[in-house]
Amino acid sequence: MQFEWDDAKDTSNQHKHGINFDLASLVFFDPSRIERYDGREHYGEDRWITIGLVNPALLYVVYTLRVQDDETIRLISARKANESERRAYYQANH
């Protein structure tokens, strides 16, 4: 599993949400993470949402898979999960 992101977007995300993409990438190592397709808008690419635990925070991460290999995950945004997202995670895992 490989990760990539735009450095300017990482800096912006840190200022806006207090989460850097190095930390956010750890969500993919939570075996209990939940994932869903991000159909909120048409972005011109398929986007996915994963919610997972990165001790001690539960993170909500938006990403896409790079078309050329489907093994590189490009992080788009990351923040702490809100109440309904936390509830969905815990309901799926308990």
JOHU-V704332 format. One record per run of one state. SS is the DSSP state (H for helix, E for strand, C for the rest). FROM is the first residue (numbers start at 1). TO is the last residue. Records with the same first field share a line. If there is no record, write none. Layout:
SS = FROM-TO ; FROM-TO
//
This chain:
C = 1-1 ; 5-6 ; 18-20 ; 30-33 ; 38-47 ; 55-56 ; 66-71 ; 81-82 ; 94-94
E = 2-4 ; 34-37 ; 48-54 ; 57-65 ; 72-80
H = 7-17 ; 21-29 ; 83-93
//
